[in-house]
């Protein structure tokens, strides 16, 4: 399974980071970033399969694809912001990490406006 490979890569990276961090703190941050990117690249094929499955389900249920696209964008924004924020926290830059999280929340709010509008119009149409 890929999870074993991912965990082995992560454990090796942590051991290397703990070993070199006292002498080369900057290099340990770079190893953290590279390890995160490698792990992310390893899960992309699985992510593509998940998205394909979701789109198949959407087509069977006759749900608006544009709404599912928005939901997938929201999920993507949250994962990217979390990943970037954690890298900043690992580097000791908590202020930048909190700004990334704030930007992600604002982008999610902006992107979700069409779904909220649709939901509100559906609610008002059900009222007498």
N, C-alpha and C positions, 0 to 999 in steps of 0.2 A: 504494500500500500504506500501511497505517496506520503501519508502522514508520518510514517517511520523515517523516510528520507528527510522530510522537513524537520522533524525533531532532532535527527542526527546532525543536520547542518546547523540548527540553532544551538545545540549543545556544544558542538565544536567551536562555533563562533563565540559563545559565552566563555569557554575555557581560554581561547586566544585573547579575548578582550580582558579578562581578569588577569592574565599573565602580563600583557603589555601596558595595561592602563597606568600603572605607576610611572613607567618611563616615557610613554608616548600617549598621552591622553587624546590628542587630536586623531591619532591613527585608530584608536579604539572607537571613536565616533564614526569614522569612515567605514570601519568593519561592520558596525551596527547598521549603517545605511545600506551597504552592499548586501549584507545578509537579508535585510528586509526586502530589498528589490529581488533578490534571488528567490526567496520564498514566494513573493507575489507572482513572479514569472512562472513558478511551478504550479500555482493554483489557477492560472488563467484558463487552461483547457477545461477544468472542472467548472469554472465560472461560466464559460461559454455554453456548456451543456445545460447548466441550470437555467440560463436565460432562454435557451432554445426550448426547454421543457415548459417554462412559464408561458412563452409565446404560443406553444401548442395548446396548452390548457385554455389560454385566452381565446384562441380561435374556435375551440370547441364550445366555449360558454358564450360566445358572441358578446364579449365585453369589449368596450372601446380600447383599441390598441394604444391610442394616444395617452390614456390614463395609466396603462401599465408601463408605458415608456417613461412617464413622469415618475412613477413609483421606483422604477429601476434607476433612474437618474438620482433620486433621493437616496437610495441605498448606496449607490456609487459615491456620491458626495460624502456621505457619512463615513464610509470606509476609508476613503482617501484622506479626509480630515483627521480621522482617528490615527491612521498610520503616520501622517506628517506630524501631528501633535505629539505622538509618543516619541518620535525621533527627536523632536525639539526638547522634550522633557529629558530624554536620555543624555542629550548634550548640555543639559543644565539651563536651557532657555525656556523657562516656564511662562514668561511674559509673551513670547512669540507663540508658544503653544496655545495659550488662551485666546490670542487673536485669531489663530487658525480656526479654533472651535467656534468663535463668534461669527467669523465669516461663513463657515459652513452652515451654521444655524440660520443666518440671514438668507443665504442662497437657497436653502431648503424651504424657507417660508416663501420666497419669491417663486420658486418653481411649483410649489403646491397650490398657488392661487387658482389655477383652472379647476383643480379637483374640489377645492373648497367652494368655489362659485357654483360648480355643478351640484354639489351636495346641498348647498343652500337653496338652489332653484328647485331641486327635487323635494326638499322639505316644504317649501312654500307652496308647491303644487299639490301637496297632500293635505294642506290645511283647507278647511271649508271657507 
